[in-house]
Amino acid sequence: MNLDLQRFAADASQGLLATGTTLGYKVHGDSSMEYTLLEDVKTIPEIGQSPEKVDVTVLTDKKKKAINGLQDSSSLAFACVYKGANFKAANGISDNGKIYDWIVTYPDGMTCTFTGQASIKIGQAGINEPITFTVTIVVSDGPDFVDVPAKA
């Protein structure tokens, strides 16, 4: 059963609360698969890149000049609260050499997709603190943002 999630999209005209943001994954290039949600994600990192600065200053210039260079793919670290099953799922897709397609879906329906390999590390344990783990994705393609379509 397919649902039109746009019918339930949040109104972001006054700002957008992060509650409801999800992270999903599927095997790279498998268009027949649905995204599987990674449960109990606690933080979504900043996504996107700044271009590298390319110096184009010549000897006759009085000030340095620069142009935008290529954007550097970065690693994205997603923090999760350990709840057993979610760690087992994340551990099953980490460090296995497979590339996955990833999607971050924001509460208003905007999405960000990227491709990359995942690795996992367990967080420190402390008194009166939850056990956490981090899924780090080395981005090999993307990120690509898709805005929410304007309402008619």
Residue frames as qw, qx, qy, qz and C-alpha x, y, z in Angstrom:
[[0.000, 0.890, 0.457, 0.000, 0.00, 0.00, 0.00],
 [0.428, 0.212, 0.002, 0.879, 1.45, 3.39, -1.02],
 [0.158, -0.819, -0.440, 0.332, 0.60, 6.49, 0.94],
 [0.327, 0.723, 0.086, 0.603, 0.87, 10.03, -0.37],
 [0.555, -0.393, -0.397, 0.616, 3.01, 11.39, 2.44],
 [0.147, 0.228, 0.097, 0.958, 2.69, 14.92, 1.06],
 [0.419, -0.623, -0.468, -0.467, -0.89, 14.96, 2.36],
 [0.696, -0.646, -0.277, 0.149, 0.57, 14.78, 5.86],
 [0.588, 0.303, -0.155, 0.734, 3.57, 17.07, 5.30],
 [0.353, -0.629, -0.352, 0.597, 4.43, 19.65, 7.91],
 [0.230, 0.934, 0.168, 0.217, 4.03, 23.36, 7.19],
 [0.712, -0.163, -0.078, 0.679, 7.59, 24.73, 7.18],
 [0.196, 0.790, 0.199, 0.545, 6.62, 28.36, 6.54],
 [0.382, -0.879, 0.119, -0.261, 7.49, 29.33, 10.14],
 [0.073, -0.600, 0.782, -0.152, 10.47, 27.00, 10.48],
 [0.853, 0.034, -0.463, -0.239, 10.72, 23.26, 10.86],
 [0.616, -0.551, 0.508, -0.243, 11.19, 21.10, 13.94],
 [0.204, 0.458, -0.850, -0.162, 13.50, 18.12, 13.44],
 [0.529, -0.006, 0.763, -0.373, 11.06, 15.67, 15.05],
 [0.788, 0.446, 0.325, -0.273, 10.02, 13.08, 12.47],
 [0.346, 0.729, -0.543, -0.234, 13.22, 13.21, 10.39],
 [0.943, -0.086, 0.318, -0.047, 14.19, 9.71, 9.21],
 [0.030, 0.625, -0.717, -0.309, 17.19, 7.91, 7.73],
 [0.917, 0.181, 0.282, -0.215, 16.64, 5.06, 5.29],
 [0.091, -0.556, 0.745, 0.357, 18.88, 2.76, 3.24],
 [0.915, 0.273, 0.230, -0.186, 18.70, 0.15, 0.49],
 [0.724, -0.109, 0.477, 0.486, 21.17, -1.80, -1.61],
 [0.010, 0.574, -0.282, -0.768, 22.71, 0.54, -4.19],
 [0.214, 0.242, -0.644, -0.694, 20.94, 0.58, -7.53],
 [0.016, -0.276, -0.961, -0.024, 18.10, -1.76, -6.56],
 [0.268, -0.118, -0.118, -0.949, 15.07, 0.23, -7.73],
 [0.592, -0.318, -0.654, -0.348, 12.68, -2.58, -6.75],
 [0.490, -0.280, -0.657, 0.499, 13.56, -2.22, -3.06],
 [0.270, -0.895, -0.201, -0.292, 11.92, 0.13, -0.62],
 [0.168, 0.585, -0.521, 0.598, 14.12, 2.03, 1.80],
 [0.684, -0.414, -0.571, 0.187, 14.53, 0.38, 5.20],
 [0.198, -0.885, 0.104, -0.409, 14.47, 2.87, 8.06],
 [0.512, 0.134, -0.630, 0.569, 17.33, 2.87, 10.51],
 [0.485, -0.732, -0.439, -0.189, 15.46, 3.13, 13.79],
 [0.594, -0.739, -0.178, 0.261, 16.17, 5.37, 16.78],
 [0.527, 0.397, -0.005, 0.751, 18.40, 7.93, 15.07],
 [0.371, -0.705, -0.360, 0.486, 19.23, 10.68, 17.55],
 [0.026, -0.776, 0.135, 0.616, 21.06, 13.21, 15.36],
 [0.716, 0.580, 0.286, 0.263, 21.33, 13.92, 11.65],
 [0.505, -0.368, 0.116, 0.772, 24.58, 15.72, 10.73],
 [0.250, 0.726, -0.134, -0.627, 24.97, 18.78, 8.53],
 [0.718, 0.255, 0.594, 0.258, 24.62, 17.56, 4.95],
 [0.454, 0.883, 0.086, 0.078, 26.21, 19.23, 1.95],
 [0.741, -0.138, 0.085, 0.652, 29.61, 20.51, 0.97],
 [0.053, 0.917, -0.088, -0.386, 31.34, 23.80, 0.49],
 [0.801, 0.560, -0.060, 0.203, 33.39, 23.99, -2.68],
 [0.706, -0.312, 0.054, 0.634, 37.14, 24.08, -2.41],
 [0.110, 0.942, -0.036, -0.316, 38.67, 27.46, -3.15],
 [0.790, 0.250, 0.246, 0.503, 40.87, 27.62, -6.24],
 [0.234, -0.743, 0.077, 0.622, 43.39, 30.48, -6.25],
 [0.624, 0.581, 0.376, 0.364, 43.44, 32.24, -9.65],
 [0.169, -0.928, 0.069, 0.326, 45.54, 35.24, -8.59],
 [0.753, 0.468, 0.059, 0.458, 48.05, 36.47, -11.17],
 [0.574, -0.168, -0.147, 0.788, 51.08, 38.70, -10.67],
 [0.066, 0.335, 0.183, 0.922, 49.31, 41.84, -11.91],
 [0.461, -0.667, -0.523, -0.261, 46.44, 41.52, -9.39],
 [0.044, -0.560, 0.383, -0.733, 46.42, 43.81, -6.35],
 [0.627, -0.268, 0.495, -0.539, 44.26, 41.39, -4.33],
 [0.195, -0.092, 0.972, 0.088, 43.96, 37.61, -4.27],
 [0.651, 0.142, -0.214, -0.714, 41.24, 36.13, -6.47],
 [0.258, -0.079, 0.957, -0.108, 39.54, 32.78, -6.18],
 [0.616, 0.017, -0.413, -0.670, 36.89, 30.72, -7.92],
 [0.816, -0.199, 0.384, -0.383, 34.83, 27.78, -6.71],
 [0.156, 0.372, -0.896, -0.184, 36.44, 24.42, -7.18],
 [0.573, -0.157, -0.763, -0.255, 35.01, 20.95, -6.74],
 [0.648, -0.529, 0.185, -0.516, 32.92, 20.04, -3.75],
 [0.161, 0.351, -0.899, 0.208, 34.58, 17.51, -1.50],
 [0.742, -0.321, -0.506, -0.301, 32.48, 14.48, -0.57],
 [0.194, -0.530, 0.587, -0.581, 32.37, 14.16, 3.15],
 [0.327, -0.153, -0.921, 0.144, 31.60, 11.54, 5.73],
 [0.484, -0.464, -0.092, -0.736, 28.26, 11.78, 7.50],
 [0.216, 0.041, -0.876, 0.430, 27.96, 10.58, 11.10],
 [0.577, -0.426, -0.312, -0.623, 24.47, 9.65, 12.35],
 [0.061, -0.243, 0.790, -0.559, 24.14, 9.09, 16.11],
 [0.663, -0.268, -0.542, -0.442, 21.68, 6.44, 17.29],
 [0.535, -0.444, 0.515, -0.501, 20.40, 5.26, 20.66],
 [0.212, 0.193, -0.956, -0.057, 21.27, 1.59, 21.15],
 [0.704, -0.076, 0.273, -0.651, 18.12, -0.52, 21.38],
 [0.634, -0.113, 0.765, -0.004, 19.42, -3.93, 20.32],
 [0.666, 0.486, 0.556, 0.100, 17.53, -4.54, 17.08],
 [0.340, 0.938, -0.023, -0.062, 18.59, -1.22, 15.55],
 [0.250, -0.729, 0.609, 0.187, 22.24, -1.95, 16.35],
 [0.664, 0.015, 0.733, 0.149, 21.93, -5.41, 14.82],
 [0.586, 0.732, 0.345, 0.039, 20.49, -3.88, 11.62],
 [0.129, 0.953, -0.261, -0.079, 23.18, -1.19, 11.44],
 [0.457, -0.537, 0.690, 0.160, 25.93, -3.70, 12.19],
 [0.737, 0.259, 0.617, 0.091, 24.62, -5.90, 9.36],
 [0.548, 0.797, 0.193, 0.163, 25.19, -3.16, 6.76],
 [0.118, -0.937, 0.323, 0.067, 28.46, -1.80, 8.10],
 [0.202, -0.647, 0.717, 0.165, 31.93, -2.75, 6.97],
 [0.787, 0.150, 0.597, -0.032, 30.60, -5.40, 4.59],
 [0.326, -0.184, 0.588, 0.716, 32.02, -3.74, 1.46],
 [0.219, 0.600, 0.718, 0.276, 28.57, -3.06, 0.03],
 [0.019, 0.038, 0.055, 0.998, 27.44, 0.33, -1.20],
 [0.046, 0.591, 0.776, -0.213, 24.00, 1.57, -0.15],
 [0.022, -0.528, -0.291, -0.797, 21.63, 4.28, -1.32],
 [0.228, -0.355, -0.624, 0.657, 20.59, 6.50, 1.58],
 [0.097, -0.630, -0.393, -0.663, 17.69, 8.90, 2.07],
 [0.118, -0.246, -0.545, 0.793, 17.10, 11.48, 4.76],
 [0.128, -0.607, -0.600, -0.505, 13.45, 12.55, 4.83],
 [0.040, 0.048, -0.375, 0.925, 12.54, 15.73, 6.68],
 [0.197, 0.406, 0.757, -0.472, 9.11, 16.29, 8.29],
 [0.398, 0.592, 0.063, -0.698, 7.88, 18.55, 5.47],
 [0.863, 0.409, 0.293, -0.051, 8.72, 15.92, 2.81],
 [0.304, 0.833, -0.456, -0.072, 12.03, 17.35, 1.59],
 [0.974, -0.127, 0.130, 0.137, 14.52, 14.57, 0.93],
 [0.053, 0.807, -0.572, -0.135, 18.26, 14.25, 0.60],
 [0.993, 0.087, 0.086, 0.006, 19.70, 11.21, -1.16],
 [0.070, 0.780, -0.620, -0.056, 23.29, 10.02, -1.35],
 [0.954, 0.125, -0.274, -0.004, 25.29, 6.86, -1.91],
 [0.065, 0.711, -0.620, 0.327, 28.02, 5.42, 0.28],
 [0.685, -0.032, -0.708, 0.169, 29.46, 2.73, 2.50],
 [0.544, -0.732, 0.027, -0.409, 28.69, 2.54, 6.19],
 [0.507, 0.146, -0.718, 0.454, 30.81, 1.79, 9.23],
 [0.594, -0.691, -0.272, -0.310, 29.74, 1.65, 12.84],
 [0.361, 0.241, -0.642, 0.632, 31.22, 2.43, 16.23],
 [0.508, -0.645, -0.570, 0.029, 29.74, 2.06, 19.67],
 [0.047, -0.821, 0.123, -0.555, 29.77, 5.11, 21.91],
 [0.185, 0.295, -0.720, 0.600, 31.28, 5.48, 25.33],
 [0.565, -0.539, -0.615, -0.111, 29.44, 4.19, 28.36],
 [0.107, 0.326, -0.413, 0.843, 28.98, 6.45, 31.33],
 [0.046, -0.339, -0.789, 0.511, 27.00, 6.72, 34.53],
 [0.270, 0.644, 0.483, -0.528, 23.41, 7.76, 33.85],
 [0.242, 0.532, -0.418, -0.695, 23.96, 7.88, 30.08],
 [0.893, 0.303, 0.216, -0.255, 22.35, 5.85, 27.30],
 [0.578, -0.182, 0.635, 0.479, 24.46, 3.57, 25.16],
 [0.497, 0.759, -0.008, -0.421, 24.75, 5.07, 21.69],
 [0.680, -0.026, 0.537, 0.499, 26.37, 4.12, 18.43],
 [0.198, 0.718, -0.180, -0.643, 27.37, 6.08, 15.36],
 [0.747, 0.384, 0.489, 0.234, 26.81, 5.06, 11.75],
 [0.076, -0.693, 0.302, 0.650, 29.34, 6.88, 9.58],
 [0.744, 0.529, 0.400, 0.081, 28.74, 6.93, 5.85],
 [0.310, -0.398, 0.421, 0.753, 31.56, 7.76, 3.46],
 [0.545, 0.686, 0.255, -0.408, 29.65, 9.55, 0.70],
 [0.502, -0.083, 0.637, 0.579, 30.63, 8.42, -2.80],
 [0.061, 0.370, 0.554, 0.743, 27.84, 10.23, -4.69],
 [0.284, -0.798, -0.480, -0.231, 25.58, 13.10, -3.68],
 [0.204, 0.437, 0.781, -0.397, 24.07, 14.56, -1.65],
 [0.070, -0.272, -0.534, -0.797, 21.11, 15.56, -3.79],
 [0.180, 0.288, 0.571, -0.748, 18.21, 17.51, -2.29],
 [0.080, -0.423, -0.719, -0.546, 14.64, 17.33, -3.56],
 [0.182, -0.056, 0.276, -0.942, 12.45, 20.20, -2.41],
 [0.286, 0.426, 0.788, -0.340, 8.86, 19.77, -1.38],
 [0.147, 0.416, 0.600, 0.668, 6.58, 20.49, -4.37],
 [0.171, -0.023, 0.157, -0.972, 4.60, 23.71, -4.09],
 [0.259, 0.414, 0.821, -0.295, 0.99, 23.20, -3.05],
 [0.072, 0.329, 0.595, 0.730, -1.53, 23.97, -5.78]]
